[in-house]
Every structure is written in C-alpha cells, then in structure tokens.
Amino acid sequence: MMNWIYLYIAIAFEVLGTAALKMSDGMAKPWLFAASLGLYGISFVLLSQTLKTMPVGITYAIWSGVGTLLIVLIGIFWFGETFTPLRVVFMTMIIIGAIGLNLSAGH
C-alpha cells in the first residue's frame, strides 16, 4: 500500500516540478528553476522507494503516463494551451495504457 502512496506523491512532485520549470521562463526566474530541481529531486527519491516493491515497467508507465496527463491538463487550464477533441482521445489512451499495464502485471 505504501508503494502506491509513494508513487502518487512522486507523480505530484514531478508535475509541480514541471509546472515550476515552465514558470521559470527559461531560467529567467532562478528561484523557480531551483524549486523545480528540488521538486524533481523529491519525486525521484519517492520513485526510488516505489521501485523497491513494484516492477520498473509498471511503475514508470504509471509515473510518466499520469504525470503527462496531469501536466497536459495544467497546460490547458493554467497556461492557456489549446484543448481539442484529439487531445482528449490521446489523454484517454494514456489512461487506458496505464490501467492496462497495471492489470497485465499479474500481481
């Protein structure tokens, strides 16, 4: 159970790190760039704890897939990026892929 908690907290920190990196404006705001590095660091520490008990393929697929999905949504709702039906299709495919990989792990 803790492995899942670590994984989802790791995803949250990775997404926050990516948002901070975007807001750093190409490192023009060094404190936001530094924050992104710290957030990524925390994410990797938690991810490494998850990998003690979960298969790397499943863990990484969920970490990157859910993180990608969340950052796309943040891009749309916070940074004003475009929202199209095609994006919805591909976001749905990410969700289906993460669920499918988890179900296929046989644990």
PDB file as gemmi writes it, atoms N, CA and C in Angstrom:
CRYST1    1.000    1.000    1.000  90.00  90.00  90.00 P 1                      
ATOM      1  N   MET A   1       0.818  -1.201   0.000  1.00  0.00           N  
ATOM      2  CA  MET A   1       0.000   0.000   0.000  1.00  0.00           C  
ATOM      3  C   MET A   1       0.862   1.267   0.000  1.00  0.00           C  
ATOM      4  N   MET A   2       1.919   1.271   0.783  1.00  0.00           N  
ATOM      5  CA  MET A   2       2.787   2.447   0.840  1.00  0.00           C  
ATOM      6  C   MET A   2       3.440   2.727  -0.508  1.00  0.00           C  
ATOM      7  N   ASN A   3       3.710   1.641  -1.268  1.00  0.00           N  
ATOM      8  CA  ASN A   3       4.327   1.862  -2.580  1.00  0.00           C  
ATOM      9  C   ASN A   3       3.444   2.720  -3.479  1.00  0.00           C  
ATOM     10  N   TRP A   4       2.135   2.530  -3.408  1.00  0.00           N  
ATOM     11  CA  TRP A   4       1.213   3.334  -4.214  1.00  0.00           C  
ATOM     12  C   TRP A   4       1.163   4.769  -3.711  1.00  0.00           C  
ATOM     13  N   ILE A   5       1.216   4.933  -2.413  1.00  0.00           N  
ATOM     14  CA  ILE A   5       1.228   6.284  -1.846  1.00  0.00           C  
ATOM     15  C   ILE A   5       2.491   7.014  -2.290  1.00  0.00           C  
ATOM     16  N   TYR A   6       3.653   6.335  -2.181  1.00  0.00           N  
ATOM     17  CA  TYR A   6       4.905   6.931  -2.656  1.00  0.00           C  
ATOM     18  C   TYR A   6       4.816   7.295  -4.131  1.00  0.00           C  
ATOM     19  N   LEU A   7       4.243   6.400  -4.922  1.00  0.00           N  
ATOM     20  CA  LEU A   7       4.157   6.636  -6.362  1.00  0.00           C  
ATOM     21  C   LEU A   7       3.317   7.874  -6.668  1.00  0.00           C  
ATOM     22  N   TYR A   8       2.147   7.982  -6.067  1.00  0.00           N  
ATOM     23  CA  TYR A   8       1.281   9.114  -6.383  1.00  0.00           C  
ATOM     24  C   TYR A   8       1.819  10.430  -5.826  1.00  0.00           C  
ATOM     25  N   ILE A   9       2.515  10.387  -4.706  1.00  0.00           N  
ATOM     26  CA  ILE A   9       3.166  11.606  -4.216  1.00  0.00           C  
ATOM     27  C   ILE A   9       4.333  11.966  -5.135  1.00  0.00           C  
ATOM     28  N   ALA A  10       5.067  10.960  -5.614  1.00  0.00           N  
ATOM     29  CA  ALA A  10       6.158  11.207  -6.564  1.00  0.00           C  
ATOM     30  C   ALA A  10       5.629  11.867  -7.831  1.00  0.00           C  
ATOM     31  N   ILE A  11       4.490  11.404  -8.307  1.00  0.00           N  
ATOM     32  CA  ILE A  11       3.871  11.995  -9.501  1.00  0.00           C  
ATOM     33  C   ILE A  11       3.520  13.458  -9.233  1.00  0.00           C  
ATOM     34  N   ALA A  12       2.942  13.722  -8.071  1.00  0.00           N  
ATOM     35  CA  ALA A  12       2.560  15.095  -7.731  1.00  0.00           C  
ATOM     36  C   ALA A  12       3.780  16.018  -7.728  1.00  0.00           C  
ATOM     37  N   PHE A  13       4.882  15.565  -7.113  1.00  0.00           N  
ATOM     38  CA  PHE A  13       6.084  16.395  -7.067  1.00  0.00           C  
ATOM     39  C   PHE A  13       6.691  16.583  -8.462  1.00  0.00           C  
ATOM     40  N   GLU A  14       6.622  15.562  -9.292  1.00  0.00           N  
ATOM     41  CA  GLU A  14       7.154  15.687 -10.656  1.00  0.00           C  
ATOM     42  C   GLU A  14       6.332  16.693 -11.457  1.00  0.00           C  
ATOM     43  N   VAL A  15       5.026  16.649 -11.306  1.00  0.00           N  
ATOM     44  CA  VAL A  15       4.148  17.583 -12.013  1.00  0.00           C  
ATOM     45  C   VAL A  15       4.378  19.013 -11.503  1.00  0.00           C  
ATOM     46  N   LEU A  16       4.502  19.177 -10.196  1.00  0.00           N  
ATOM     47  CA  LEU A  16       4.797  20.506  -9.645  1.00  0.00           C  
ATOM     48  C   LEU A  16       6.149  21.012 -10.147  1.00  0.00           C  
ATOM     49  N   GLY A  17       7.123  20.107 -10.242  1.00  0.00           N  
ATOM     50  CA  GLY A  17       8.435  20.486 -10.758  1.00  0.00           C  
ATOM     51  C   GLY A  17       8.371  20.946 -12.200  1.00  0.00           C  
ATOM     52  N   THR A  18       7.572  20.267 -13.000  1.00  0.00           N  
ATOM     53  CA  THR A  18       7.427  20.647 -14.399  1.00  0.00           C  
ATOM     54  C   THR A  18       6.716  21.994 -14.525  1.00  0.00           C  
ATOM     55  N   ALA A  19       5.683  22.209 -13.715  1.00  0.00           N  
ATOM     56  CA  ALA A  19       4.988  23.496 -13.731  1.00  0.00           C  
ATOM     57  C   ALA A  19       5.932  24.620 -13.295  1.00  0.00           C  
ATOM     58  N   ALA A  20       6.743  24.375 -12.271  1.00  0.00           N  
ATOM     59  CA  ALA A  20       7.707  25.381 -11.811  1.00  0.00           C  
ATOM     60  C   ALA A  20       8.741  25.668 -12.898  1.00  0.00           C  
ATOM     61  N   LEU A  21       9.155  24.620 -13.620  1.00  0.00           N  
ATOM     62  CA  LEU A  21      10.108  24.806 -14.706  1.00  0.00           C  
ATOM     63  C   LEU A  21       9.511  25.695 -15.800  1.00  0.00           C  
ATOM     64  N   LYS A  22       8.260  25.463 -16.142  1.00  0.00           N  
ATOM     65  CA  LYS A  22       7.568  26.301 -17.127  1.00  0.00           C  
ATOM     66  C   LYS A  22       7.513  27.749 -16.641  1.00  0.00           C  
ATOM     67  N   MET A  23       7.176  27.932 -15.368  1.00  0.00           N  
ATOM     68  CA  MET A  23       7.051  29.281 -14.812  1.00  0.00           C  
ATOM     69  C   MET A  23       8.399  29.973 -14.633  1.00  0.00           C  
ATOM     70  N   SER A  24       9.496  29.212 -14.674  1.00  0.00           N  
ATOM     71  CA  SER A  24      10.827  29.822 -14.527  1.00  0.00           C  
ATOM     72  C   SER A  24      11.224  30.640 -15.752  1.00  0.00           C  
ATOM     73  N   ASP A  25      10.448  30.511 -16.828  1.00  0.00           N  
ATOM     74  CA  ASP A  25      10.656  31.305 -18.037  1.00  0.00           C  
ATOM     75  C   ASP A  25      12.071  31.130 -18.586  1.00  0.00           C  
ATOM     76  N   GLY A  26      12.416  29.862 -18.808  1.00  0.00           N  
ATOM     77  CA  GLY A  26      13.739  29.566 -19.372  1.00  0.00           C  
ATOM     78  C   GLY A  26      14.871  29.924 -18.425  1.00  0.00           C  
ATOM     79  N   MET A  27      14.670  29.725 -17.165  1.00  0.00           N  
ATOM     80  CA  MET A  27      15.623  30.009 -16.084  1.00  0.00           C  
ATOM     81  C   MET A  27      15.802  31.505 -15.833  1.00  0.00           C  
ATOM     82  N   ALA A  28      14.904  32.342 -16.384  1.00  0.00           N  
ATOM     83  CA  ALA A  28      14.962  33.779 -16.114  1.00  0.00           C  
ATOM     84  C   ALA A  28      14.584  34.075 -14.661  1.00  0.00           C  
ATOM     85  N   LYS A  29      13.860  33.150 -14.044  1.00  0.00           N  
ATOM     86  CA  LYS A  29      13.492  33.269 -12.625  1.00  0.00           C  
ATOM     87  C   LYS A  29      14.198  32.133 -11.886  1.00  0.00           C  
ATOM     88  N   PRO A  30      15.427  32.382 -11.438  1.00  0.00           N  
ATOM     89  CA  PRO A  30      16.240  31.305 -10.868  1.00  0.00           C  
ATOM     90  C   PRO A  30      15.615  30.590  -9.686  1.00  0.00           C  
ATOM     91  N   TRP A  31      14.849  31.291  -8.878  1.00  0.00           N  
ATOM     92  CA  TRP A  31      14.251  30.638  -7.713  1.00  0.00           C  
ATOM     93  C   TRP A  31      13.213  29.595  -8.128  1.00  0.00           C  
ATOM     94  N   LEU A  32      12.489  29.848  -9.220  1.00  0.00           N  
ATOM     95  CA  LEU A  32      11.545  28.838  -9.713  1.00  0.00           C  
ATOM     96  C   LEU A  32      12.282  27.666 -10.355  1.00  0.00           C  
ATOM     97  N   PHE A  33      13.389  27.971 -11.030  1.00  0.00           N  
ATOM     98  CA  PHE A  33      14.205  26.888 -11.582  1.00  0.00           C  
ATOM     99  C   PHE A  33      14.757  26.019 -10.453  1.00  0.00           C  
ATOM    100  N   ALA A  34      15.259  26.646  -9.393  1.00  0.00           N  
ATOM    101  CA  ALA A  34      15.775  25.896  -8.242  1.00  0.00           C  
ATOM    102  C   ALA A  34      14.664  25.084  -7.583  1.00  0.00           C  
ATOM    103  N   ALA A  35      13.479  25.672  -7.484  1.00  0.00           N  
ATOM    104  CA  ALA A  35      12.336  24.941  -6.916  1.00  0.00           C  
ATOM    105  C   ALA A  35      12.018  23.710  -7.754  1.00  0.00           C  
ATOM    106  N   SER A  36      12.082  23.853  -9.084  1.00  0.00           N  
ATOM    107  CA  SER A  36      11.784  22.706  -9.947  1.00  0.00           C  
ATOM    108  C   SER A  36      12.794  21.582  -9.718  1.00  0.00           C  
ATOM    109  N   LEU A  37      14.065  21.936  -9.552  1.00  0.00           N  
ATOM    110  CA  LEU A  37      15.081  20.906  -9.279  1.00  0.00           C  
ATOM    111  C   LEU A  37      14.806  20.197  -7.960  1.00  0.00           C  
ATOM    112  N   GLY A  38      14.440  20.961  -6.944  1.00  0.00           N  
ATOM    113  CA  GLY A  38      14.116  20.361  -5.651  1.00  0.00           C  
ATOM    114  C   GLY A  38      12.892  19.457  -5.725  1.00  0.00           C  
ATOM    115  N   LEU A  39      11.877  19.907  -6.427  1.00  0.00           N  
ATOM    116  CA  LEU A  39      10.659  19.104  -6.585  1.00  0.00           C  
ATOM    117  C   LEU A  39      10.940  17.821  -7.359  1.00  0.00           C  
ATOM    118  N   TYR A  40      11.757  17.930  -8.422  1.00  0.00           N  
ATOM    119  CA  TYR A  40      12.153  16.727  -9.164  1.00  0.00           C  
ATOM    120  C   TYR A  40      12.944  15.779  -8.261  1.00  0.00           C  
ATOM    121  N   GLY A  41      13.820  16.329  -7.442  1.00  0.00           N  
ATOM    122  CA  GLY A  41      14.620  15.501  -6.536  1.00  0.00           C  
ATOM    123  C   GLY A  41      13.745  14.708  -5.580  1.00  0.00           C  
ATOM    124  N   ILE A  42      12.767  15.378  -4.981  1.00  0.00           N  
ATOM    125  CA  ILE A  42      11.836  14.693  -4.076  1.00  0.00           C  
ATOM    126  C   ILE A  42      11.080  13.609  -4.834  1.00  0.00           C  
ATOM    127  N   SER A  43      10.660  13.931  -6.047  1.00  0.00           N  
ATOM    128  CA  SER A  43       9.947  12.960  -6.870  1.00  0.00           C  
ATOM    129  C   SER A  43      10.790  11.704  -7.094  1.00  0.00           C  
ATOM    130  N   PHE A  44      12.066  11.889  -7.420  1.00  0.00           N  
ATOM    131  CA  PHE A  44      12.930  10.737  -7.682  1.00  0.00           C  
ATOM    132  C   PHE A  44      13.199   9.918  -6.418  1.00  0.00           C  
ATOM    133  N   VAL A  45      13.314  10.577  -5.283  1.00  0.00           N  
ATOM    134  CA  VAL A  45      13.500   9.846  -4.028  1.00  0.00           C  
ATOM    135  C   VAL A  45      12.284   8.954  -3.766  1.00  0.00           C  
ATOM    136  N   LEU A  46      11.097   9.518  -3.922  1.00  0.00           N  
ATOM    137  CA  LEU A  46       9.878   8.737  -3.708  1.00  0.00           C  
ATOM    138  C   LEU A  46       9.711   7.649  -4.762  1.00  0.00           C  
ATOM    139  N   LEU A  47      10.072   7.966  -5.998  1.00  0.00           N  
ATOM    140  CA  LEU A  47      10.009   6.962  -7.061  1.00  0.00           C  
ATOM    141  C   LEU A  47      10.944   5.794  -6.750  1.00  0.00           C  
ATOM    142  N   SER A  48      12.123   6.095  -6.224  1.00  0.00           N  
ATOM    143  CA  SER A  48      13.069   5.026  -5.896  1.00  0.00           C  
ATOM    144  C   SER A  48      12.518   4.127  -4.792  1.00  0.00           C  
ATOM    145  N   GLN A  49      11.759   4.698  -3.863  1.00  0.00           N  
ATOM    146  CA  GLN A  49      11.134   3.887  -2.818  1.00  0.00           C  
ATOM    147  C   GLN A  49      10.062   2.971  -3.413  1.00  0.00           C  
ATOM    148  N   THR A  50       9.330   3.494  -4.367  1.00  0.00           N  
ATOM    149  CA  THR A  50       8.308   2.697  -5.049  1.00  0.00           C  
ATOM    150  C   THR A  50       8.933   1.510  -5.772  1.00  0.00           C  
ATOM    151  N   LEU A  51      10.085   1.751  -6.387  1.00  0.00           N  
ATOM    152  CA  LEU A  51      10.730   0.703  -7.182  1.00  0.00           C  
ATOM    153  C   LEU A  51      11.276  -0.443  -6.339  1.00  0.00           C  
ATOM    154  N   LYS A  52      11.324  -0.281  -5.022  1.00  0.00           N  
ATOM    155  CA  LYS A  52      11.751  -1.385  -4.151  1.00  0.00           C  
ATOM    156  C   LYS A  52      10.766  -2.548  -4.215  1.00  0.00           C  
ATOM    157  N   THR A  53       9.485  -2.234  -4.450  1.00  0.00           N  
ATOM    158  CA  THR A  53       8.461  -3.277  -4.362  1.00  0.00           C  
ATOM    159  C   THR A  53       7.599  -3.429  -5.612  1.00  0.00           C  
ATOM    160  N   MET A  54       7.751  -2.534  -6.576  1.00  0.00           N  
ATOM    161  CA  MET A  54       6.927  -2.611  -7.784  1.00  0.00           C  
ATOM    162  C   MET A  54       7.815  -2.808  -9.005  1.00  0.00           C  
ATOM    163  N   PRO A  55       7.312  -3.483 -10.028  1.00  0.00           N  
ATOM    164  CA  PRO A  55       8.088  -3.660 -11.255  1.00  0.00           C  
ATOM    165  C   PRO A  55       8.383  -2.311 -11.920  1.00  0.00           C  
ATOM    166  N   VAL A  56       9.580  -2.175 -12.436  1.00  0.00           N  
ATOM    167  CA  VAL A  56      10.002  -0.904 -13.011  1.00  0.00           C  
ATOM    168  C   VAL A  56       9.156  -0.504 -14.217  1.00  0.00           C  
ATOM    169  N   GLY A  57       8.783  -1.437 -15.054  1.00  0.00           N  
ATOM    170  CA  GLY A  57       7.992  -1.113 -16.244  1.00  0.00           C  
ATOM    171  C   GLY A  57       6.628  -0.546 -15.892  1.00  0.00           C  
ATOM    172  N   ILE A  58       5.964  -1.177 -14.931  1.00  0.00           N  
ATOM    173  CA  ILE A  58       4.642  -0.718 -14.499  1.00  0.00           C  
ATOM    174  C   ILE A  58       4.766   0.627 -13.792  1.00  0.00           C  
ATOM    175  N   THR A  59       5.735   0.720 -12.888  1.00  0.00           N  
ATOM    176  CA  THR A  59       5.923   1.945 -12.111  1.00  0.00           C  
ATOM    177  C   THR A  59       6.198   3.127 -13.030  1.00  0.00           C  
ATOM    178  N   TYR A  60       7.116   2.948 -13.959  1.00  0.00           N  
ATOM    179  CA  TYR A  60       7.478   4.054 -14.840  1.00  0.00           C  
ATOM    180  C   TYR A  60       6.322   4.422 -15.764  1.00  0.00           C  
ATOM    181  N   ALA A  61       5.603   3.436 -16.246  1.00  0.00           N  
ATOM    182  CA  ALA A  61       4.465   3.713 -17.129  1.00  0.00           C  
ATOM    183  C   ALA A  61       3.413   4.544 -16.402  1.00  0.00           C  
ATOM    184  N   ILE A  62       3.131   4.188 -15.174  1.00  0.00           N  
ATOM    185  CA  ILE A  62       2.140   4.936 -14.403  1.00  0.00           C  
ATOM    186  C   ILE A  62       2.676   6.329 -14.066  1.00  0.00           C  
ATOM    187  N   TRP A  63       3.934   6.390 -13.606  1.00  0.00           N  
ATOM    188  CA  TRP A  63       4.544   7.667 -13.223  1.00  0.00           C  
ATOM    189  C   TRP A  63       4.570   8.637 -14.406  1.00  0.00           C  
ATOM    190  N   SER A  64       5.045   8.162 -15.544  1.00  0.00           N  
ATOM    191  CA  SER A  64       5.142   9.060 -16.704  1.00  0.00           C  
ATOM    192  C   SER A  64       3.775   9.326 -17.330  1.00  0.00           C  
ATOM    193  N   GLY A  65       2.924   8.315 -17.389  1.00  0.00           N  
ATOM    194  CA  GLY A  65       1.609   8.487 -18.014  1.00  0.00           C  
ATOM    195  C   GLY A  65       0.702   9.417 -17.225  1.00  0.00           C  
ATOM    196  N   VAL A  66       0.586   9.172 -15.936  1.00  0.00           N  
ATOM    197  CA  VAL A  66      -0.267  10.032 -15.105  1.00  0.00           C  
ATOM    198  C   VAL A  66       0.332  11.433 -15.023  1.00  0.00           C  
ATOM    199  N   GLY A  67       1.664  11.505 -14.902  1.00  0.00           N  
ATOM    200  CA  GLY A  67       2.320  12.812 -14.886  1.00  0.00           C  
ATOM    201  C   GLY A  67       2.073  13.581 -16.167  1.00  0.00           C  
ATOM    202  N   THR A  68       2.171  12.902 -17.294  1.00  0.00           N  
ATOM    203  CA  THR A  68       1.916  13.540 -18.588  1.00  0.00           C  
ATOM    204  C   THR A  68       0.480  14.034 -18.665  1.00  0.00           C  
ATOM    205  N   LEU A  69      -0.441  13.187 -18.270  1.00  0.00           N  
ATOM    206  CA  LEU A  69      -1.853  13.562 -18.288  1.00  0.00           C  
ATOM    207  C   LEU A  69      -2.099  14.800 -17.429  1.00  0.00           C  
ATOM    208  N   LEU A  70      -1.555  14.808 -16.226  1.00  0.00           N  
ATOM    209  CA  LEU A  70      -1.766  15.949 -15.339  1.00  0.00           C  
ATOM    210  C   LEU A  70      -1.120  17.227 -15.876  1.00  0.00           C  
ATOM    211  N   ILE A  71       0.068  17.119 -16.435  1.00  0.00           N  
ATOM    212  CA  ILE A  71       0.724  18.323 -16.940  1.00  0.00           C  
ATOM    213  C   ILE A  71       0.019  18.844 -18.192  1.00  0.00           C  
ATOM    214  N   VAL A  72      -0.575  17.977 -18.994  1.00  0.00           N  
ATOM    215  CA  VAL A  72      -1.377  18.435 -20.133  1.00  0.00           C  
ATOM    216  C   VAL A  72      -2.584  19.225 -19.624  1.00  0.00           C  
ATOM    217  N   LEU A  73      -3.234  18.697 -18.602  1.00  0.00           N  
ATOM    218  CA  LEU A  73      -4.392  19.401 -18.030  1.00  0.00           C  
ATOM    219  C   LEU A  73      -3.988  20.736 -17.414  1.00  0.00           C  
ATOM    220  N   ILE A  74      -2.854  20.775 -16.731  1.00  0.00           N  
ATOM    221  CA  ILE A  74      -2.352  22.039 -16.173  1.00  0.00           C  
ATOM    222  C   ILE A  74      -2.035  23.004 -17.305  1.00  0.00           C  
ATOM    223  N   GLY A  75      -1.438  22.496 -18.373  1.00  0.00           N  
ATOM    224  CA  GLY A  75      -1.150  23.343 -19.528  1.00  0.00           C  
ATOM    225  C   GLY A  75      -2.408  23.967 -20.103  1.00  0.00           C  
ATOM    226  N   ILE A  76      -3.452  23.181 -20.164  1.00  0.00           N  
ATOM    227  CA  ILE A  76      -4.715  23.669 -20.723  1.00  0.00           C  
ATOM    228  C   ILE A  76      -5.377  24.678 -19.786  1.00  0.00           C  
ATOM    229  N   PHE A  77      -5.522  24.304 -18.521  1.00  0.00           N  
ATOM    230  CA  PHE A  77      -6.311  25.127 -17.603  1.00  0.00           C  
ATOM    231  C   PHE A  77      -5.526  26.253 -16.938  1.00  0.00           C  
ATOM    232  N   TRP A  78      -4.205  26.112 -16.818  1.00  0.00           N  
ATOM    233  CA  TRP A  78      -3.415  27.136 -16.124  1.00  0.00           C  
ATOM    234  C   TRP A  78      -2.619  28.000 -17.104  1.00  0.00           C  
ATOM    235  N   PHE A  79      -2.043  27.353 -18.122  1.00  0.00           N  
ATOM    236  CA  PHE A  79      -1.189  28.082 -19.049  1.00  0.00           C  
ATOM    237  C   PHE A  79      -1.891  28.444 -20.356  1.00  0.00           C  
ATOM    238  N   GLY A  80      -3.161  28.107 -20.479  1.00  0.00           N  
ATOM    239  CA  GLY A  80      -3.935  28.509 -21.648  1.00  0.00           C  
ATOM    240  C   GLY A  80      -3.600  27.782 -22.933  1.00  0.00           C  
ATOM    241  N   GLU A  81      -3.082  26.566 -22.827  1.00  0.00           N  
ATOM    242  CA  GLU A  81      -2.785  25.790 -24.033  1.00  0.00           C  
ATOM    243  C   GLU A  81      -4.089  25.286 -24.656  1.00  0.00           C  
ATOM    244  N   THR A  82      -4.024  24.895 -25.905  1.00  0.00           N  
ATOM    245  CA  THR A  82      -5.246  24.517 -26.623  1.00  0.00           C  
ATOM    246  C   THR A  82      -5.828  23.201 -26.110  1.00  0.00           C  
ATOM    247  N   PHE A  83      -7.143  23.150 -26.153  1.00  0.00           N  
ATOM    248  CA  PHE A  83      -7.895  21.954 -25.763  1.00  0.00           C  
ATOM    249  C   PHE A  83      -8.694  21.516 -26.975  1.00  0.00           C  
ATOM    250  N   THR A  84      -8.368  20.321 -27.477  1.00  0.00           N  
ATOM    251  CA  THR A  84      -9.043  19.828 -28.678  1.00  0.00           C  
ATOM    252  C   THR A  84      -9.573  18.418 -28.427  1.00  0.00           C  
ATOM    253  N   PRO A  85     -10.541  18.006 -29.214  1.00  0.00           N  
ATOM    254  CA  PRO A  85     -11.050  16.638 -29.089  1.00  0.00           C  
ATOM    255  C   PRO A  85      -9.940  15.588 -29.273  1.00  0.00           C  
ATOM    256  N   LEU A  86      -8.995  15.866 -30.164  1.00  0.00           N  
ATOM    257  CA  LEU A  86      -7.898  14.924 -30.388  1.00  0.00           C  
ATOM    258  C   LEU A  86      -7.053  14.762 -29.118  1.00  0.00           C  
ATOM    259  N   ARG A  87      -6.848  15.843 -28.390  1.00  0.00           N  
ATOM    260  CA  ARG A  87      -6.113  15.752 -27.129  1.00  0.00           C  
ATOM    261  C   ARG A  87      -6.865  14.859 -26.138  1.00  0.00           C  
ATOM    262  N   VAL A  88      -8.184  14.968 -26.111  1.00  0.00           N  
ATOM    263  CA  VAL A  88      -8.994  14.128 -25.222  1.00  0.00           C  
ATOM    264  C   VAL A  88      -8.799  12.660 -25.592  1.00  0.00           C  
ATOM    265  N   VAL A  89      -8.782  12.361 -26.882  1.00  0.00           N  
ATOM    266  CA  VAL A  89      -8.578  10.984 -27.347  1.00  0.00           C  
ATOM    267  C   VAL A  89      -7.238  10.450 -26.835  1.00  0.00           C  
ATOM    268  N   PHE A  90      -6.185  11.232 -27.006  1.00  0.00           N  
ATOM    269  CA  PHE A  90      -4.861  10.760 -26.610  1.00  0.00           C  
ATOM    270  C   PHE A  90      -4.698  10.710 -25.095  1.00  0.00           C  
ATOM    271  N   MET A  91      -5.329  11.620 -24.366  1.00  0.00           N  
ATOM    272  CA  MET A  91      -5.291  11.538 -22.903  1.00  0.00           C  
ATOM    273  C   MET A  91      -6.010  10.277 -22.424  1.00  0.00           C  
ATOM    274  N   THR A  92      -7.111   9.944 -23.094  1.00  0.00           N  
ATOM    275  CA  THR A  92      -7.833   8.711 -22.762  1.00  0.00           C  
ATOM    276  C   THR A  92      -6.964   7.489 -23.035  1.00  0.00           C  
ATOM    277  N   MET A  93      -6.197   7.534 -24.113  1.00  0.00           N  
ATOM    278  CA  MET A  93      -5.302   6.418 -24.430  1.00  0.00           C  
ATOM    279  C   MET A  93      -4.215   6.258 -23.358  1.00  0.00           C  
ATOM    280  N   ILE A  94      -3.733   7.365 -22.820  1.00  0.00           N  
ATOM    281  CA  ILE A  94      -2.739   7.291 -21.747  1.00  0.00           C  
ATOM    282  C   ILE A  94      -3.334   6.589 -20.537  1.00  0.00           C  
ATOM    283  N   ILE A  95      -4.551   6.968 -20.175  1.00  0.00           N  
ATOM    284  CA  ILE A  95      -5.219   6.355 -19.022  1.00  0.00           C  
ATOM    285  C   ILE A  95      -5.425   4.866 -19.256  1.00  0.00           C  
ATOM    286  N   ILE A  96      -5.920   4.507 -20.432  1.00  0.00           N  
ATOM    287  CA  ILE A  96      -6.161   3.097 -20.756  1.00  0.00           C  
ATOM    288  C   ILE A  96      -4.847   2.318 -20.724  1.00  0.00           C  
ATOM    289  N   GLY A  97      -3.788   2.901 -21.256  1.00  0.00           N  
ATOM    290  CA  GLY A  97      -2.484   2.233 -21.252  1.00  0.00           C  
ATOM    291  C   GLY A  97      -1.964   1.994 -19.844  1.00  0.00           C  
ATOM    292  N   ALA A  98      -2.066   2.990 -18.967  1.00  0.00           N  
ATOM    293  CA  ALA A  98      -1.590   2.830 -17.590  1.00  0.00           C  
ATOM    294  C   ALA A  98      -2.405   1.760 -16.862  1.00  0.00           C  
ATOM    295  N   ILE A  99      -3.713   1.786 -17.034  1.00  0.00           N  
ATOM    296  CA  ILE A  99      -4.562   0.767 -16.398  1.00  0.00           C  
ATOM    297  C   ILE A  99      -4.250  -0.615 -16.969  1.00  0.00           C  
ATOM    298  N   GLY A 100      -4.121  -0.703 -18.287  1.00  0.00           N  
ATOM    299  CA  GLY A 100      -3.837  -1.984 -18.921  1.00  0.00           C  
ATOM    300  C   GLY A 100      -2.512  -2.582 -18.464  1.00  0.00           C  
ATOM    301  N   LEU A 101      -1.480  -1.764 -18.375  1.00  0.00           N  
ATOM    302  CA  LEU A 101      -0.189  -2.266 -17.898  1.00  0.00           C  
ATOM    303  C   LEU A 101      -0.273  -2.754 -16.464  1.00  0.00           C  
ATOM    304  N   ASN A 102      -1.001  -2.023 -15.651  1.00  0.00           N  
ATOM    305  CA  ASN A 102      -1.171  -2.434 -14.253  1.00  0.00           C  
ATOM    306  C   ASN A 102      -1.919  -3.758 -14.153  1.00  0.00           C  
ATOM    307  N   LEU A 103      -2.974  -3.888 -14.922  1.00  0.00           N  
ATOM    308  CA  LEU A 103      -3.758  -5.127 -14.890  1.00  0.00           C  
ATOM    309  C   LEU A 103      -2.968  -6.318 -15.454  1.00  0.00           C  
ATOM    310  N   SER A 104      -2.101  -6.054 -16.409  1.00  0.00           N  
ATOM    311  CA  SER A 104      -1.350  -7.136 -17.033  1.00  0.00           C  
ATOM    312  C   SER A 104      -0.156  -7.596 -16.212  1.00  0.00           C  
ATOM    313  N   ALA A 105       0.130  -6.889 -15.128  1.00  0.00           N  
ATOM    314  CA  ALA A 105       1.301  -7.231 -14.317  1.00  0.00           C  
ATOM    315  C   ALA A 105       1.113  -8.547 -13.570  1.00  0.00           C  
ATOM    316  N   GLY A 106      -0.133  -8.937 -13.369  1.00  0.00           N  
ATOM    317  CA  GLY A 106      -0.404 -10.217 -12.719  1.00  0.00           C  
ATOM    318  C   GLY A 106      -0.049 -10.266 -11.254  1.00  0.00           C  
ATOM    319  N   HIS A 107      -0.216  -9.152 -10.559  1.00  0.00           N  
ATOM    320  CA  HIS A 107       0.066  -9.178  -9.108  1.00  0.00           C  
ATOM    321  C   HIS A 107      -1.185  -9.115  -8.297  1.00  0.00           C  
TER     322      HIS A 107                                                      
END                                                                             
